[in-house]
Amino acid sequence: MEYNFDKVINRKGTNSVKWEFMNDMFGTNDLLPLWVADMDFECPKPVIEAIQKRATHGIFGYSSNDYEEYYISIMNWMKKRYNWEIEKDWIVHTPGVVPALAICVQTFTNPGDQVIIQRPVYYPFTRVIVNNGRIISNNSLKYENNKYSIDYEDLERRAKDSTTKLMILCSPHNPVGRVWTKDELTKIGEICLRNNVILVSDEIHGDLVHSGNKHIPFTSISKDFEKNTIVCTALSKTFNLAGLNTSSIIIANEELRANFKKTSEDRNASPKPNPFGIVATQAAYNHGEEWLEQVIEYIEDNMSYIDEFLKDKLTKVKMIKSEGTYLAWLDFSDLGLSKDELWDIIVKKAKVGLDDGSIFGEEGIGFQRINVGCPRSILEECMNRIEKVLKE
Ligand SMILES: Cc1ncc(COP(=O)(O)O)c(C=O)c1O
């Protein structure tokens, strides 16, 4: 079937963080919101139907995903999309990827140990490290000629430090939109292996890759990487189901998996999956691909729209070429504005809610992240508002 992503759906009255709870972030609820990473699109029809069917039953007691068809839906998806053969036992449920990152930090490091991240990066990476009493080791991404890349020398130096125990990789990368190539991933993996650093690959955006790019699950690269890697996957970004709190963490190494599960059970009370997350997972992985192909095309068109808009009307603002995700990363630094001046323009004058780049680390100062997972008319309104204020 053909989905209509131009349709504007009123999300007010649904407890939407993006549309109704902006106040904490922006100090007002009166903004056009293109910030937090969920989309303003209905999810695939087979998923809606599966949830409706389950809801009709009327009893929502403790539920389990521990049955064959559930695992098979995930295994088939990975095989079909990535030619990645995973085993049923490797799949561990968590109520989200961020909880899984916290479990990794708690399990594979001790207080005072260092954990490598690559800023500017999804800001909860910092939170799960610092709030657990561990130390950030920041292998800043290199930004040259409007493109981001990895500083391997710095990465090796950081990995060599005897107190560095873990690296959290964002693959594809939020917010800079890079889809790392096999060569880049291989170099990272070898550095981690050489220095006994366990790698956690957050692949939550892995299914949302734009044409001409290829997402490679880290573990699929080699048997050696398989032993040293925890891959975090979820259907939350892929099928716009973030509120269902259902993720699949894929851990091939038996010892790492046993330790991960132990922390999850002992310290985090390992909540059972919710009944809607279970049926949604099966429906989305078994029947959601057609929707996904269409949504990616729509996102790519939205990305091109911004790029052309900027080239045409706001030449000092540059868009970083996006290879994946529905998050566009815009460079406002040529305007020479301070962080506060930029905030004033975007939030107070244009009245749009974007993620200010500084929340991803100081490397993000002068940037804004726009969530383009919305109908084109909303994106147009956002860009027009920004243009109007900047021209004034
Ligand atoms: C890289 C990355 N990891 C994790 C998450 C959130 O994961 P969850 O909601 O499953 O905790 C996001 C959401 O934006 C993200 O961008």
The ligand as a Gaussian input file, in Angstrom:
#p B3LYP/6-31G(d) Opt

LIG

0 1
 C       21.782000       7.105000      19.110000
 C       20.564000       6.907000      19.955000
 N       20.550000       5.942000      20.885000
 C       19.469000       5.728000      21.662000
 C       18.332000       6.512000      21.539000
 C       17.146000       6.293000      22.432000
 O       16.962000       4.975000      22.688000
 P       15.791000       4.441000      23.632000
 O       14.625000       5.366000      23.498000
 O       15.535000       3.083000      23.110000
 O       16.349000       4.422000      25.009000
 C       18.306000       7.531000      20.588000
 C       17.125000       8.402000      20.462000
 O       17.154000       9.431000      19.867000
 C       19.448000       7.727000      19.773000
 O       19.478000       8.676000      18.845000

